[in-house]
């Protein structure tokens, strides 16, 4: 390897670790490009992800300033040497890219590239990207390329791991999209079942009050009071839905801050007293934090809407390297032996699925007339 065995191995290790830290596709692409450029000591690096229309869905560069990139103009098309790498799935190592018969020029603001090394990024038989470097920072042999066979082999190793990182990032984003779609669908059903029905009742009650205003003012007053009650209930439903639609960003605020904020909102929106306490909890894997948040939301939703509780207490405590969430209410409770009905009515199946999917466990303790305790434990990372 051109960097020497010890430094080359350390550089490859650093590059692979950097790629594994990111889950968003754009972040993974940027990390791959920066790692490749640093690893092979090149002036420029780029990675293009092709679309189905002869262009690039994404194109990331390193070594070019933002001003220069804007001046270059639209993303390149799949032509020339880029097209060869994508369509023929082979590497290209050139002493002077400008002298290659496939070269078709570049925009005026484009940097001047000379020696060139490019490889396709493959996921099985599918080419999912093209990674290339230009202008090796070294003494070039007379009429030769600054990039060596060792460089090509090293970039090939990086490209294989880049394919894994990029595929994982795509799967992660698709999973998140599906989760968001499922949440939106669930909330849409909930809004239809709860808020829409209350608004329909509110309209009918208001119409009845309008008909009674002249002939029976006393009854009309009673109907208007009912309108106020229904309007308040509809507002509570909407507030609860908004909290679920717009949770604080776990990546930015952390699980404890996110829970505290949401519980403060619920405490203001409902007649029940809702409290939260968190003790010693460290950052957890993203899947576990999201599962804890969603289970807490579901348990709070049940306690505030169905149990008639006066107090709901939420705690999140450290347990070993993981954490335990506990939601306790003094509401009506239910018979835990009636699992089938309770599971459907209170979303217990959904909560158990979330806990299991995050590698955790969920327990439910409840007695009719004596409240409910829902506890979820996750192992941490």
PyMOL commands that set and color helices and strands:
alter all, ss='L'
color gray80, all
select helices_A, chain A and resi 5-20+25-40+66-72+80-88+97-99+149-212+217-245+250-269+286-305+339-346+348-357
alter helices_A, ss='H'
color red, helices_A
select strands_A, chain A and resi 42-50+56-62+92-94+116-123+126-136+273-279+311-319+322-329+361-366+372-378
alter strands_A, ss='S'
color yellow, strands_A
deselect
rebuild
show_as cartoon
